[in-house]
Amino acid sequence: MSSRRYGAGVSPPLPLLTRLWFAWACFFRVLVSGDAARRVWSSLEGEAPAAAPSPPPEVPRLPPAAPPATEVTIGPALQLLALLQREGRLVDFLEQDITAFSDADVGVAARVVHAGCRKALRAHATLGPVRTEEEGTTVTVKEGFADDEIKLSGNVKGEAPFTGVLRHRGWRATGLALPTVVRAYDQTVIAPAEVEL
Amino acid sequence: MTARYVVGIDLGTTHCALAYAELEREGASVEVLAVPQLVTAVAVEARPLLPSFVYFAHESEGACALPWDPARRFAVGEYARTRGATSPLRLLASAKSWLSHAGIDRRAGILPLDAPSDLEKISPVEASFRYLEHLSEAWDREVAKGDPSLALAEQEVVITVPASFDAGARELTVEAAMAAGIEHLTLLEEPQAALYAWIAARGDRWRKDLRVGDVVLVVDIGGGTTDFSAIAVVESPGAAGALDLARVAVGDHILLGGDNMDLALAHVARAKLEAEDREVDRWQRVALPHACREAKEQLLSDPSLASYPIAIASRGSNLLGGGLRTELTREELSRTLVLGFFPGVDASARPTSPPRAGLTAMGLPYAHDAAITKHLAAFLARQADAATAVPGFPGAARSGSLLHPTAVLFNGGVMKADALRGQVLAALDAWMKADGAGPVRPLDGSDLDLGVARGAAAYGLVRAGHGLRIRGGTARAYYVGIETPAPAVPGVPPPVSALCVAPFGMEEGTVASLPAQELCVVVGEKVSFRFFGSTVRRADVAGTRLERWKKDELTELSPIEVTLPAEGRAPGDVVPVGLRAAVTEVGTLLLEAVPVAPRTDDERWKIELSVRGEG
């Protein structure tokens, strides 16, 4: 499958990818819909569009204006945020002031967030510990260790090998596969407003 | 025919899956295709299961774009399912149950039932076509990668159908597949596919697990349907000591599955919440079965848990405050699932049937009684004689009042739960003991979610010569209803006799003809006949005429219809015809009317199955 996959530490995709999708979507819209073609033409030529007849149902909405470059590069991050909100209401939870609520109420919400985000995380990311030893055991850090992987704390002095207690095993993402975006959309919308009819 | 792959498709009520294997490779393994599908309005992801749902986008929504079709106006799969949960009028679900519903015109645009007027309804056949079309497009993109010789249309395809599908539903499935461009097609019964998957997973060891005289009961409980089959292990006529497999019985179509269990649990949870004066809004009601499914799976997989919390958030952006919390206890789970769906009952227990209502809304004929064990007891009693007349099966006469399975193979995600498998096994053991038979052993080691698709691909390899084939032929005998001339009595329908046109167990590629006797058709007019099937009358041959039969022996199917073209004959003339039944290589029943005095050597007319029902 053509999901975008990044290993740990790999930079996010180039804006080109988004531009490709946008060009692709525009190509088909212009091809299948005279109305869309006219509107694109008008916007390129800077004309005011003539009064449009009500669009036939097969006409997709005009895509939003291409986002500025800075937003494009954070696209995958926004997508992940949207995923965690959709599956686990993460943004709702973090944005609400919970100080006035009882622990029982927070517990209900935490379960919703935990169950949903956990499912989303496990479906899209492969996570594992950096060190496999039990926390609390004594470990040896060899010479030449990667300082991205291991952070020394406490009485830090001297030279490797270091001996100390493993306080946190660390986390490493060995894979992250986000859904492939197939049409232009406003990435800044983490969750759409919902109006029930 | 230059197919490189054999492709197995599980066209399920709630999920579809596709598995495939290379035909010419030694020891080819069966792979499952991750099917790209919309998972949100704008993004696609590849997943092994394609939920069998179609969502029809409103004109205010953007396109349901796919990598291969940016302008599509409907979605199939995961997004369809989740989007449809909040907009149910635009969602089509359970198309397969409608496809097997003999009381309706299955080629008519009726779905979604309550669709708004801006939406063009589609037929159950078209819905099945949409799922197959999606799988076909996914295949062409992911596996064929644009190479026309590897396209799905060029591959050997096996599509699974419930064993309980009658000839009409099978033909409609083929119609949907043809529309999706699938040309080299074979149908396979789902419980058989499950057994092929088990055999493939066991490798050569399966020959040690089974011996001559075994009867394997396949209990297949999907999301929406329950299907039983019995497969006997017989001595091969070719070589002494070699095994053959023969499917000897299939059950009725039961619209009852895992989704019913989640709904039942949701009902329990909702009652608890409402007893605490908590109001459950419409949106929360949608979320409740999902939360209950999670609780069910956790409780069933971890016996140490006494209860599992169920938390449903409120719908607005304020997560805290309006949320609902309750829990599902082990006792409630056991009471609901075990007593509701798998109660320990006597072998004499039978499902209760609903009283016939004079007027009913159009809807699916859901099982009235949720007790799967009662349906199973009824199946074993109905099919008590199933194995006795099978060539190569030891022991000619039956003993006791039930069919005696010696092994059971479970299929379907619901049966992952040890507790539920145990409940079925305990019931079987008790019945067998009371009926003078030995215990029933479970066959382990299959993939309960993807087994049917995998098994379908494995069957494709078997057809190509790599392995043992399950024999069986048609699972029913078929009858045409003939009205016996009698003086009209108001309010009393004329008596009907049933003429056997296709015997039980007709193998692919065989033909059964019966001489012209009482059937006449009128040139230029559409003539329809009542049509019946029987899963128990094994001895009838083509031409057997039944004046009466026991209540449960024959099931009325949707009527069949033939139109005689007027060419060369005078319209209005009455033409005596004989009937000819054949089972095609695809696995469908072909009924033809052959005139007694044909104008050319091969003059005959196809009789349409599954035409409009009376409901």
Interface residues (C-beta under 8 A of the other chain):
Chain A: M1 S2 S3 W24 A25 F28 R29 V32 P55 P57 E58 P60 R61 Q79 A82 R86 R89 D92 F93 E95 Q96 I98 F101 A104 D105 V106 G107 V108 A109 R111 V112 V113 A115 A177 L178 P179 T180 V181 V182 R183 Y185 A191 E194
Chain B: A34 P36 L38 V39 T40 A41 V42 A43 V44 E45 A46 E59 G62 A63 A65 L66 P67 P70 A71 R73 T86 D118 E142 E294 P309 A311 I312 A313 R315 S317 N318 L319 L320 G321 G323 L324 R325
